Amino acid sequence: MPNTPNCPKCQSANTYFDGMLFICPDCFHEFTEKTSEVVEEVATKVIDSNGTELLDGDEVTVIKDLKVKGSSMVVKRGTRVKGIRLSSEDPTHIEGKVDGSSIYLMTCFLKKG
């Protein structure tokens, strides 16, 4: 389409129309032609095994013994992980410190509190 607008975020001219929105393949933003505003992406909530929402800085408890890949370390059931950080890349992973080591844990093996 010769009259596609530039991306409002990265100013790339490499945009295309998918029938409802313009899409920038360079930065993956979606926007409308009239407003050229970035469409709000649905914020994915990070939830634990019980469906409770997790936030940065929360304290979680491990609900199953977990072997840490690339290490002989085992995170035992009942281990508390304080001050977690949410992963910006994947809502099913968090980062926390266990026994002084910073590791990524899957949220399906955690419960809040």
C-alpha positions, 0 to 999 in steps of 0.5 A: 500500500503506497500511502501507509503512514510511518510507525509512530514509535520507531518512525519506520516506513516499513508498515502494512495494513492488516484490515483493521490496523497498521502494523510495523514489523520492525518494532511490532507496534499496531496503530490506526491511521486516523490517530496514529496512536499506539494501540494499547496492548493487553497487559498480561498478568503474571499469576501463580499456581493458584491464580493470584496475581504476582507483582515485583517485590512479592514473596513467593513459596515454591510448591514442588522440589525443582532441579536447577538446569546446569547445576546440581542445586535443588530448590526444595518445596517450601523455599521462600523467595523474597523480592521477586522480579517479573520477566519482561519477556515471558509472563510465566517466569520470574527472577528471584534469589535462592541461596544467594543465586539469582535464578528464573522460576516458572510461576506454575511452581510458585504460590504467593505468600 
